[in-house]
Structures are given as structure tokens and as C-alpha cells.
Amino acid sequence: MIRRLHDADALITTTNPVTGSIIPVTIASGQSTWDPTSAVVFVGARAGERPSAETCCDYLNMFTGRDTATTWTRTHTDVTGEVLTHTDAELLGRHIFGDLFT
């Protein structure tokens, strides 16, 4: 979920699908703060010729760390993708969403 705040440009909150932990990312003045700082993003897709909302969106997840991302990928063997650091995830987000992410 993305919300606009009065003291930040945006607050992104999601839940680690393995642990249920809430992961907030605050964006203020173009800078992000991830909690925890060890959080990572898995960017993946399921093979097939369907709309990207069906093949990608369910496989874009944030995790509290690489260990829980690895646990999740081991149980979702039909999904290909990679684990990104928050720096790489932000670069990808800016590439995909352009001005909406800044």
C-alpha cells in the first residue's frame, strides 16, 4: 500500500509473506528509509502468455532479509526471479514508474 503523508512524500507498507512482519518504506525529499535496513525485494514472474498483472504482480514481494526471501523462493519453484537490495529495487522502480516514484 502506498499513502501520501504530510511529513513525507510517501509511505509504502507491505508484509513479509514468510513472517508476517510489516515492512515500511518512507520516502521524503527523494530519499528512502527502509525498516528494517536489511529488507530486500524479490522481483519475479511465472512463465506464460498472460497479462503481467497475472504473471508478475503476485511475485513482487518485500522481505525483511535475504534469508526469508530465500525461504520463500524455495517453496515457489514455479516462479523465476531475483532478490534485489533496496538500492537496486529503487533503481528498478524509478525505471519502471519514472516520475511517479520520485
Secondary structure, 3 states (H helix, E strand, C coil): CEECCCCCCEEEEEECCCCCCEEEEEEECCEEEECCCCCEEEEEEECCCCCHHHHCHHHEEEECCHHHHHHHHHHCCCEEEEEEEHHHHHHHHHHHHHHHHC
